[in-house]
Amino acid sequence: MTLPHRIVFASNNSAKTADVAKFFKLYGVELVNYRELIPAQNFPPETIDDQRLNAHVKAQFIHEFLPEEYVLADDSGMFLRAFPERFGLTTAREFKALGLDTVEAENQYVIDLYRAVDERSAYMAAIFVLITPEHEVITVEGRGGVAISPESRGQFGKGLDTIFLTETGKTIAELPIAEQLNYHHRGRATKRLLAKLQDEDIIWQANGHDLTQETGIIYGVLNVSPESFYNGEHVGGVAVSLGQATQQLADGADVIEVGGQTTRPGFVPLTPEEEIARIVPVIQGIKKTHPYAVVAVDTYKYEVMIAAIEAGAGIINDVNGFTDDARKLSLMAATDVGLLIMFNPRDNELSVDIAADMIAWFTENLASLEAAGIQRERIALDPGVGYSKNSDVYQDLAMMQAVGRLKVFNRPIMTAVSNKGWAKFLFDLPKDERADLSLVAATEMYRLGAKVLRVHDVKSARQMTSFVELLKNAH
């Protein structure tokens, strides 16, 4: 399905209409309020606990007046972790009950709620329901995790966006629109809806998180291994690692991957106890500081997987594909964590048709995981660039080119080329001068369909993927 040129918004709220319209404009889609086409209507009463129903009722109500249009409705809620009794849809109605009729008063009310508590995290959730001229109903959700600022920042008139701090350290209102796509609940819902309209909605389920790839999934590498090929010499203590994780989240990372055991060629294995001692304090620290962050762990050891999951990891990346130890399959089947499986030909010769080798391996591996009771929606694929047996740069290039063939599995595909040895073989680049070429390679693989970017330079990767998607949809 192609994107429509116009969508009608079912709302009597002019400010919300403008807020949503700015996101659709980035994709060349005009969002108009229904009142530009028909007289204002009195919508049916809303529920207090069902966002999906509210959005659907509003969309259906206006679609009956405008059956030839794409009609969109939204229902948003604020979820305050420190105040579970205010979860759900009660907050906006609470404002009304208290007589808070200005943006300033609403902002101050929420700030005052948080003055006496240490837990400052919250999130906004937006449900979008779109009804097409063919009467197809498309429903998506967007969530944006935030912290409550001690004061209102930015310009009034943007509602609670002026007190909701994103991982960047800025409020939503202080972010450019292109960045709001990645942090704002309605921005994320917009991306998800447009991906569904273009049949590109692939979800990676990871321990309660739905990772979607409309503008890429940025997967930041956080090495806590001094033996790491890339930045092992910069590995510090837990505090240093937490600072690096916070910066990656601020730069736009969707996932932070903690790695305590390098798997570079010729690596010396750590004991499980040594690896656990390196990674668990870092995982716990990230989850304490950033409760909504998705943390991944790069490990092939069963004991380490258990410790990582207990510490809060939501994704496990196993270079052996989880099938070398039956205990791993049982563990993964008993959890909801996401899995990253990698084509690892280090111990095998590749044929002249590398793409066929990769497809055959992933077909078999996915079948084994699903037979163990692991849902395919929890699994993402890593082509394994840099893991060929002979570190043959031409094999690496062939693997990069082959990623488009992996779209047949309808799973997220990883680009993991950042600062690897192929750049040295081709252009004799030392490891600290490979960033630009790594981004070029990642861009090309992204355009081929590998939209999970495992990178060291998170900020550049986020800017690249956002730009490519906006350029693709411009008209």
N, C-alpha and C positions, 0 to 999 in steps of 0.2 A: 504494500500500500504506500502511495506517495503522500507527502504532507499536504494538507489542505492549505489554501491561501488565506482562508478566514475561519475563525472559530468564534462562536457567540458565547459570552460568559453569562451564566444565570446567577446574577447577584444584584442586590440593591445597594451594595457598598462600593462607592466610587473609588475610595482609597485602595481597597483590595483589588478592584479591577485594574487599576494602574500598576499595582505591585506585580500582578500576574502577567499583565501585558508586556512589561519590559523584558521578561524572560522569553516569551514567544517571539518577540521582535528580533532577538538575536538569531533566531532560526528562520527568519523571513516569513513568519506567520502573523497575520493581523488578528489581534484579539479585540473584539468590540463588545460593549455591554448590550444586553438584549434590549435595553430601553432606547437604543438608537434605532431599533427596528419596529418595536411595538410599544404601547403604553405600559407604564409601570404596573406591576402586579403585586398582590399580596400572597406571599408564598405560604404553603401549608406549614403548620407548626412543626418545630424541630424536636427531636428527642434530646435527652441530656447525656446519653451514653452510647450512641451508635453513630460514629462519624460516617461510615460507609452508607448507611441508610439515609442520613441527612443529605449527603451529596447526591445520591441517586434520586431522591425525591425531587430535589431542586432541578436537577438536569432534566428529568422526565417531565416535570411541570412546564418548563419553558419549551422543551422539544415538541410538546403537543401544539403549541402556538406556531412553531417554526420547524415543521417536520423535514424540510429540505436542507436544513443547516446542520453543521457540526455544533453541538451544544455541550458546553463544559460547565460543571459546578464543582465547588470546593467546600470542604468543611475542615477547619483547623482547630487544633486543641493544644493547650500548654500543659506540660507534665512536669511538676516540681518534685524532685526526688526527696527533698527534705520534708515535704508535706503530702504524703500519699493520699490523705483524705481529699486533696484538691486535684488529684489526677483526673484525667478525662476531659470532659467538655464543660465542667462546672465553672471554670475560671471566668469566662466572658460573662456568664450569667451572674456570677458573684460581683463582678464590676457593676453591673446594672443594679443589683440589689442594694449595693452600698452607695449608689448614687454617684459613682465615679464617671463623669461625663466628659472628661478631657483627657488627652493623651498624657499630659503632665501628671494628673492625679493617678492614672493607672500605673504609670511607671513608678511613681513614688510609693504606691501601695505595695508593689512587689518588692522593691528595694527594702522597704521597712520590714517586710516579712522575713527577709534574709539577714537582717542585722544581727540577730542573736544566734545564728547557726553557722557551723563550719562547713556543712555540705552545701555547696553553692551550685551544683550541677542541675541541669534541667534539659528538656528538649521540646521542640515543637514538632507536631505531626500534621501533615496535610494529606487529605484524601481527595484525589481528583476522580471524577466520573465523567466520561465523555460518551455521548450518544451520537452515532453517525447517522447520515441520511438513510442508510440501510438498516437502521435500528440496532446496530451492533453496540453493545455496552462494554466500554473499556474502563477498568478501575485500576488505579495505581496509588501507591503511598510514597511520600517523601518525608524523611525525618532529618532534623538538624540538631545535633547535640550542642549545648551551650553552657556557659556559666553565667551567673547573675552578677552584673557589675555593681560595685557599691554606689555608683552614681550614673545618671543618664548622660550619654555622650552623643554627639552628633546633633542633627537638627530635629526639633519636635515636628510632629506630623507624620513620622515613620513608625509610630506606635512602639511596641516593645522591642523592635529591632534596635533601638538606641540603648538598651540595657543588656541585651543578650550578647555576651562575649564569645566569639568563635575561637578555635584553636590558634588562629593567627594573632590573638591578642587584641584584635579589633572587634568592634561591634558589627553586627550585620549591616547596619546603616552606613558604616564607614568603609565597607568593601566596594570595589568596582562591581558592576553588574556581572561581568564574566566570572568573577570569583564567587559572587553570591550563588551562582549556579551550583557550586560545590559545597556550600555551607547552609544555604537557606532551605527551609523545608519545602517551600513552594518551588524554589529553583530545582531541587532534586526531583520533585514530583513532575515538573515540566520535562526534564531530561528523560525520565522514565516513560512518560506518556509518549513523547515523540519517538523514542526507541521502539515502543510497541507498535506505533503506527507504521514504522518502517521495517517491522519484523526483525528487529535487532535486539530484542529484549532477552538477554541471557543473564540469569541470576546465579551467583555463587553463594550458597548458603553456608554460613560459618558461625556456629554457636549462637544462633539467635539474630545474627546480622545477615541482611540481604545485600551483598555487594553487587552492584550493577555497573555496566561498563560503557554507559552512554558517552562519557568523556574520559574513558579509560579508568582502570583501577591502578592507582599509583602505590607501589609496593616498596617501601623504603627499607634499605639494608642497614641494619644496626649490628656491626660486628663487635662482639665482646671476646673475640679470639685474637690474641697477640700474633698468632701464626697466619692470620688472614693474608691472602696474596695482595690485597689492595691497600688497606689502611691499618694493618695490624700494629704498626709502630705508633699509631695514634690512640690505641685502645687504653682507656683509663679505668677508674673505679666506677662504682654504681652511680655516683652523682654525675660524673661526666657522661655516662651513657644515658641517664635520664634527661640531661640537658640536650643531648643530640636527638633523642626521641621527640622531645617537645618541639625542637626546631623543625624536624621533619613533618610533624603534624601541622605546624604553623605554615609550612611551605606547601601543604596540600596532600600529604600522604593519606591514603585510605587504610593502609596496613603498615605496621612496623614489624619487620622480621628480625628477631634476635637470633644470632648465630654464635654458638660457643665452641663449635668444632669445625675447623676448616676441612673441606674435601678437595683442596687443590691437589694436583698430581704429586704423588710422593708423600702425602700427609701422614703424620704419625697419630694414630687414634688415641683419644683420651679415654680414661675409664668413665663409665656413666656417672660416678660420684663426682669426678672432676668437672664434667660438663654441667651437671646439675648445679654445682656450686657457683659456676659462672653465670648461668642464665636465670635461675629462679629469682634472685633478688632484683634483677632488672625487670623481669616480667611483672613482679608484684609492685615494684615502684611505678611502672608505667600505668598499671591499672588503678593504683591508688590516686595518682595525679590526674589521670585522664580516664574516667570510668567507662566512657563510651568508645575508647580506642580499641581497634582490632589488632591484637598481637599475634604474630605468627612465630613459629620456631622452626629452624632448619636443623633437623636431626634425623638420624637413621636408627637410633637406639630405642628399644622398647621402654626401658626404665626411664629414660629421659623424657619420652613422650608422656608417660604417666605424670611425672613431676611437673612438666610444663602445663599440662591441662589442669592439674590441681591448682597451679599458680595463677591461672586465668588466661592461658593461651587459647585463641579461637581458631587457629589454623596450624596444621602440622605439614611441613615440607620434607618429604622423604625422598632422597635421591635414589633409593632402591624400590620405590613404588609400593611399599607396604606388603609385598607378597613374599619377601624373603624370610618372614617369621610369622607363623600362624597366630601368635599372640597379638601382633599388631592388628590383624583383621578383626579379631574379637574385641579389642580395645576400641577401635574406630567405630565398629558397629554399635557399641554400647554408649557412644557419645554423640553429640551433634556438631562436633568441630568440623571445619573445612579441611579438605585434603588437597595437597598439591603433589601430583605424581610426575616424575621426570623420566623421559626416555634416556636411558643411561647405557650407551654402547661401549663403555670403557673396557669391558672384558670380552667384547665380541667384535668380529670384523663386520663392517657394513658392506652391503652389496652396492652395485652400480646404481641402484634405484633407492636412494636414501629415503625419499618420501614414502615409498612402499614399505620400507623397513619400519618407519615410524608409525605408519597407520596400522601395520600388523601388530606391533608391540602394544600400542594404546588399545586396540580392539581386545587383545587378550587380557591386558591388565584391568581394563574397565569391567570386563566380564567377571574376572575373579573378585573384584571389589563388590560388585553388585550381587554376586552369588553369596557373599558373606553378609549381606544385609545392609550395605552402605548405599545410600541413595545417590544417583548420578548427579543430582543438583548440588551435592556437597563437594564435587570434584572439579579441579582445574588442571590444565595440562601444561607441562613445561617441555619444550622440544629438546632441551639438553644441550644447547649450543656450548661448545668448549669442553664437552665430555667425551668426544670421540677418542678411540683407543690410542691413536697416534698423534693427537693434537694437530691434525691436518687442517690447515686454514681453509683449504678448498672444501673439505667436508663441513666445516663450520658454516661457510657461505651457502653450501647446498642446504643445510638444515635451516638456515635463516629463510631462504627462498621457499622452502617447503611448508612453512607455517600455514599458508593459505589452504593447503590440502587438508589440514586438520580441522577446518571448520565443519567438516562432515559430522563430527561428533557433537556439535552444538553445545560445546562447553567453552568457558573462558580459556584463552591460550596466552601463555606467558612469553614476554620478551625479556630474556635475561642475558643481555650482551654487554652490560655496563662495565667498561674498563678491563675487559678480558684480553687474553693473549693474542687473539686474532689481529688486534690493532698493532701489536708489536711486529707480528710476522709480516703484515702487509706494508706498514709504513715506518717501522722501527721506532714506534712511539713509546717512550717510558710511561709507566703506569699513571703518573700525575699529569700527563698531557693527552689523555685519551677521551676526555669528557665530551669535546665537540663531536668527534667521530662517533662516539657511542650514541649520542643523541641523534645523529643522522641515521645510523643503523636502526635505532629504536623507532624512528619515524617511519622508515620504510616497512619494518615489520608490523608496525601498528596499522599502516594502510593496507597491509595484506590480511589483517584480521587478528593479530596478536595484541590484545588490548589490556593485558595485565603487564605493567612495566615494572620489573624488578630493577631498581636504580639506586645509585648513591646520591645523585643530584636530583632531589625530589622537585625542587622549584622549577627547574628547566623542563622536566618531564611533564609536570602539570600544565605549564604554559603551552607546551607543544601540543598535548592532546586536546586541550580546550580549543586552541586555534584551528587544528585540523578539522575538528567536528563543526565548528562554526563556518569554516570555509566550505566544507562539503555541503552544508545546508543553505548557503547564501544564494539568493536569487532576486 
